[in-house]
Amino acid sequence: MLDMLIKTFTQGDVAGYKSSLLHSSFWSQHNTKMFGEDKLTSVPLTWLMSAGRCQVLQSLVVRQANISVIHLKLKIQQHDLPINYTFWLHNNGEVIKSVYAIVDTLQLSIAKNTHVDEITLTLPEPDPLVIPDYDQQNNLQGEFATPSCLTTKPCSLNVLLDSWWTIWSSSQLSNIDDVYTEKFDVSLPGVFQQKSSSDVFEFVLSIKSKLTRVFCQLEEVVIEGNNAAIKWFIDADELGQKIRLPLITILNTNGEQITSEITTCDILAFNKRHHHSKLFE
């Protein structure tokens, strides 16, 4: 699957891509879900139209059972800044049943030195969003899912992942220095390589301080060896309106602490869905 994605999204091997799909496959990206050969073929073609031929600077794969999480750090020709593209695939090793993908479109805009409005115009219209009215005042003592709840068997990373999750789910910022190594690599949405716990602290704070009734929800967790991938989203109120921010995080660890993190979200697709939002200003 890694080779197929690299050839498709860097060289335009659409034939190899199409041969990996079922008739029932779907692809979710930019807050819209696409079905059918024409729509699925448009995914790499639209990317190549925006980015052109690319070079892979780094690739990461985390596999568990029938799920493969693949991250590509791509560089556009004649441009130096990287773009994060993360794929969450349900597959049997030969064909793909479904893909949930996030590309950092703000990084794409910066890397190409293209105005965000131009990139936003190329994005599809988002699907309707339905968020249940969750009131924390009615659930003060509620138990919410943690990464260890989603692991299928005992795992040595459970304690570390649960501690990392409290940074987001409970705003437990004091855990940052405990869960990350003193020197670690972190790649956050819309920016480029960072190397400081202060960057994580400020990013979490910038999100949480602008939102009310924040609810962080896990969807899936994949663990392979000392590495983990987490698919999750944030539901909250902003300026009196509900918002949802989908994210994928890939964590590399030494078994006790996190040595590197890549968190990807699609900022321009988020802004297209939530016109009122000031979250990333």
C-alpha positions as CSV (number, residue, x, y, z in Angstrom):
1,M,0.0,0.0,0.0
2,L,2.9,2.4,0.7
3,D,4.4,1.9,-2.7
4,M,1.0,2.3,-4.4
5,L,0.3,5.6,-2.6
6,I,3.8,7.0,-3.3
7,K,3.5,6.2,-7.0
8,T,0.0,7.6,-7.2
9,F,0.5,10.9,-5.3
10,T,4.0,11.7,-6.5
11,Q,4.1,10.3,-10.0
12,G,0.4,10.0,-11.1
13,D,0.2,6.2,-11.3
14,V,-3.6,6.3,-11.5
15,A,-3.9,2.8,-13.0
16,G,-2.1,1.2,-10.0
17,Y,-4.3,3.2,-7.7
18,K,-7.6,2.1,-9.4
19,S,-6.5,-1.5,-9.3
20,S,-6.3,-1.3,-5.5
21,L,-9.9,-0.2,-5.1
22,L,-13.1,-2.2,-4.8
23,H,-16.3,-1.1,-6.5
24,S,-17.6,-0.4,-3.0
25,S,-14.6,1.5,-1.8
26,F,-14.9,5.1,-0.5
27,W,-12.5,7.9,0.2
28,S,-13.1,10.5,2.8
29,Q,-11.1,13.8,2.6
30,H,-11.6,17.5,3.0
31,N,-14.7,16.7,5.1
32,T,-16.5,15.0,2.3
33,K,-16.9,11.3,1.5
34,M,-16.5,10.1,-2.1
35,F,-17.9,7.0,-3.8
36,G,-17.6,5.6,-7.4
37,E,-14.7,5.4,-9.8
38,D,-15.0,8.9,-11.1
39,K,-15.0,10.5,-7.7
40,L,-12.2,8.3,-6.4
41,T,-10.1,8.9,-9.5
42,S,-10.5,12.7,-8.9
43,V,-8.7,12.5,-5.6
44,P,-5.1,12.0,-6.9
45,L,-5.8,14.0,-10.0
46,T,-6.9,17.0,-7.9
47,W,-3.9,16.6,-5.7
48,L,-1.5,16.5,-8.7
49,M,-3.3,19.5,-10.2
50,S,-2.5,21.5,-7.0
51,A,0.9,20.1,-6.1
52,G,2.3,18.7,-9.3
53,R,5.0,16.0,-9.2
54,C,6.3,15.5,-5.7
55,Q,9.2,14.0,-3.8
56,V,8.8,11.9,-0.6
57,L,10.9,13.3,2.2
58,Q,9.7,10.9,4.8
59,S,7.3,8.0,5.1
60,L,5.9,6.3,8.2
61,V,3.6,3.2,8.4
62,V,1.8,1.9,11.4
63,R,-0.1,-1.4,10.8
64,Q,-2.5,-3.5,12.9
65,A,-4.8,-6.2,11.6
66,N,-6.6,-4.8,8.6
67,I,-5.7,-1.1,9.2
68,S,-2.7,0.7,7.8
69,V,-1.9,4.2,8.7
70,I,0.5,5.8,6.3
71,H,2.1,9.2,6.6
72,L,3.9,10.9,3.7
73,K,5.9,14.1,4.1
74,L,6.0,15.5,0.6
75,K,8.0,18.2,-1.2
76,I,6.7,20.0,-4.3
77,Q,9.2,20.4,-7.1
78,Q,11.0,23.8,-7.0
79,H,9.7,24.4,-3.5
80,D,11.4,23.4,-0.2
81,L,8.8,23.4,2.5
82,P,7.2,20.0,3.3
83,I,3.5,19.0,3.3
84,N,2.0,16.4,5.6
85,Y,-0.4,13.9,4.0
86,T,-1.8,11.1,6.2
87,F,-3.9,8.1,5.1
88,W,-6.0,5.8,7.3
89,L,-6.7,2.7,5.3
90,H,-9.0,-0.3,5.9
91,N,-7.6,-3.0,3.7
92,N,-6.6,-6.7,3.4
93,G,-3.1,-6.0,2.1
94,E,-4.2,-6.2,-1.6
95,V,-7.3,-4.0,-2.0
96,I,-8.6,-1.0,-0.1
97,K,-12.1,-1.0,1.5
98,S,-12.0,2.6,2.7
99,V,-9.6,5.5,3.1
100,Y,-9.8,8.4,5.6
101,A,-7.2,11.0,4.5
102,I,-6.0,14.3,5.8
103,V,-3.7,16.7,3.9
104,D,-2.5,19.8,5.6
105,T,-3.8,22.3,3.0
106,L,-2.4,25.3,4.9
107,Q,1.1,23.8,4.5
108,L,0.3,23.3,0.8
109,S,-0.7,26.9,0.5
110,I,2.5,28.1,2.3
111,A,4.8,25.7,0.4
112,K,3.4,26.9,-3.0
113,N,3.3,30.5,-1.9
114,T,-0.3,30.5,-3.0
115,H,-3.1,32.5,-1.3
116,V,-5.4,30.3,0.9
117,D,-8.5,31.4,-1.1
118,E,-7.1,29.8,-4.2
119,I,-6.5,26.5,-2.5
120,T,-9.9,26.7,-0.8
121,L,-11.7,27.0,-4.1
122,T,-10.3,23.7,-5.3
123,L,-11.7,21.9,-2.2
124,P,-15.1,20.0,-2.5
125,E,-18.1,21.2,-0.7
126,P,-18.2,19.6,2.8
127,D,-20.8,17.1,3.7
128,P,-23.6,18.2,6.1
129,L,-22.4,18.0,9.7
130,V,-24.6,16.7,12.5
131,I,-23.2,17.1,16.1
132,P,-25.4,15.9,19.0
133,D,-26.0,18.5,21.6
134,Y,-23.7,17.3,24.4
135,D,-23.9,19.2,27.7
136,Q,-21.0,18.6,30.1
137,Q,-23.2,19.9,33.0
138,N,-25.2,16.7,32.7
139,N,-22.2,14.5,32.6
140,L,-19.8,15.8,35.2
141,Q,-18.8,12.3,36.4
142,G,-19.1,10.6,33.0
143,E,-16.4,8.1,32.0
144,F,-15.0,8.8,28.5
145,A,-13.0,6.5,26.2
146,T,-9.2,6.6,26.5
147,P,-6.7,5.0,24.1
148,S,-6.3,2.0,26.4
149,C,-10.1,1.3,26.0
150,L,-9.6,0.9,22.2
151,T,-6.6,-1.4,22.2
152,T,-7.6,-5.0,21.4
153,K,-5.0,-6.6,23.8
154,P,-2.8,-5.6,26.7
155,C,-0.2,-3.1,25.5
156,S,2.9,-1.6,27.1
157,L,2.0,1.8,25.6
158,N,-1.4,2.0,27.3
159,V,-0.3,4.2,30.2
160,L,1.8,6.5,28.0
161,L,-1.1,6.9,25.5
162,D,-3.6,7.6,28.2
163,S,-1.3,10.2,29.7
164,W,-0.9,11.8,26.2
165,W,-4.7,11.8,25.7
166,T,-5.3,13.8,29.0
167,I,-3.4,16.7,27.5
168,W,-6.2,17.1,25.0
169,S,-9.2,15.5,26.7
170,S,-8.7,17.1,30.1
171,S,-6.4,20.1,29.2
172,Q,-3.8,18.5,31.5
173,L,-0.9,20.6,30.1
174,S,1.4,19.7,33.0
175,N,1.7,16.2,31.5
176,I,3.6,17.5,28.5
177,D,7.0,17.4,30.1
178,D,6.3,13.9,31.4
179,V,5.1,12.2,28.2
180,Y,7.7,13.7,25.7
181,T,11.4,13.2,25.8
182,E,13.6,16.2,26.5
183,K,14.5,16.5,22.8
184,F,11.8,15.3,20.4
185,D,10.4,16.2,16.9
186,V,6.9,17.4,16.5
187,S,5.0,18.5,13.4
188,L,1.8,20.4,14.1
189,P,-0.9,21.5,11.7
190,G,-0.2,24.5,9.5
191,V,3.4,24.9,10.7
192,F,6.7,23.1,10.0
193,Q,9.1,21.1,12.1
194,Q,9.2,22.1,15.8
195,K,11.4,20.7,18.5
196,S,10.1,22.1,21.8
197,S,7.5,21.1,24.4
198,S,6.6,24.8,24.4
199,D,5.3,24.4,20.8
200,V,2.9,21.6,21.9
201,F,1.9,23.6,25.0
202,E,1.1,26.7,22.9
203,F,-0.8,24.7,20.2
204,V,-3.1,23.0,22.7
205,L,-3.6,26.2,24.6
206,S,-4.4,28.1,21.4
207,I,-7.1,25.6,20.5
208,K,-8.6,25.1,23.9
209,S,-8.7,28.8,24.8
210,K,-10.9,29.7,21.9
211,L,-13.5,27.0,22.4
212,T,-16.2,26.2,24.9
213,R,-17.9,22.9,25.8
214,V,-14.9,21.1,24.3
215,F,-15.2,17.3,23.8
216,C,-12.3,15.3,22.4
217,Q,-13.5,12.0,20.9
218,L,-11.4,9.0,20.0
219,E,-12.4,7.0,16.9
220,E,-9.6,4.4,16.3
221,V,-6.2,3.5,17.8
222,V,-3.6,1.5,15.9
223,I,-0.4,0.2,17.7
224,E,2.6,-1.5,16.1
225,G,5.6,-2.0,18.3
226,N,6.5,1.2,20.0
227,N,4.5,3.3,17.6
228,A,0.8,4.4,17.7
229,A,-1.6,6.2,15.4
230,I,-4.8,7.8,16.8
231,K,-7.8,9.0,14.7
232,W,-9.8,11.5,16.7
233,F,-11.7,14.7,16.6
234,I,-12.7,17.8,18.6
235,D,-16.3,18.8,19.0
236,A,-16.9,22.2,20.6
237,D,-18.7,25.5,20.5
238,E,-17.1,28.5,19.0
239,L,-18.8,31.9,18.8
240,G,-22.1,30.3,19.6
241,Q,-21.8,27.7,16.8
242,K,-20.8,24.0,16.9
243,I,-17.5,23.0,15.2
244,R,-15.8,19.7,14.6
245,L,-12.1,19.4,13.9
246,P,-10.9,15.9,12.7
247,L,-7.3,15.0,13.3
248,I,-4.8,12.1,13.0
249,T,-1.8,11.8,15.3
250,I,1.1,9.5,14.8
251,L,3.4,8.9,17.8
252,N,6.8,7.3,17.9
253,T,8.0,6.3,21.3
254,N,10.9,4.6,23.1
255,G,8.4,2.6,25.1
256,E,8.3,5.1,28.0
257,Q,8.1,8.6,26.4
258,I,7.2,10.1,23.0
259,T,10.2,10.8,20.8
260,S,8.3,12.3,17.8
261,E,4.7,13.3,16.9
262,I,3.0,14.2,13.7
263,T,-0.5,15.7,14.1
264,T,-2.4,16.5,10.9
265,C,-5.6,18.3,10.3
266,D,-7.1,20.0,7.2
267,I,-7.2,23.7,8.2
268,L,-8.6,25.1,5.0
269,A,-11.3,22.4,4.7
270,F,-12.2,23.2,8.3
271,N,-12.5,26.9,7.5
272,K,-14.6,26.2,4.4
273,R,-17.1,24.2,6.6
274,H,-17.0,26.7,9.5
275,H,-17.0,30.1,7.8
276,H,-17.4,31.9,11.2
277,S,-14.4,30.2,12.8
278,K,-11.4,32.2,14.1
279,L,-9.7,29.1,15.5
280,F,-6.6,29.2,13.2
281,E,-6.3,33.0,12.9
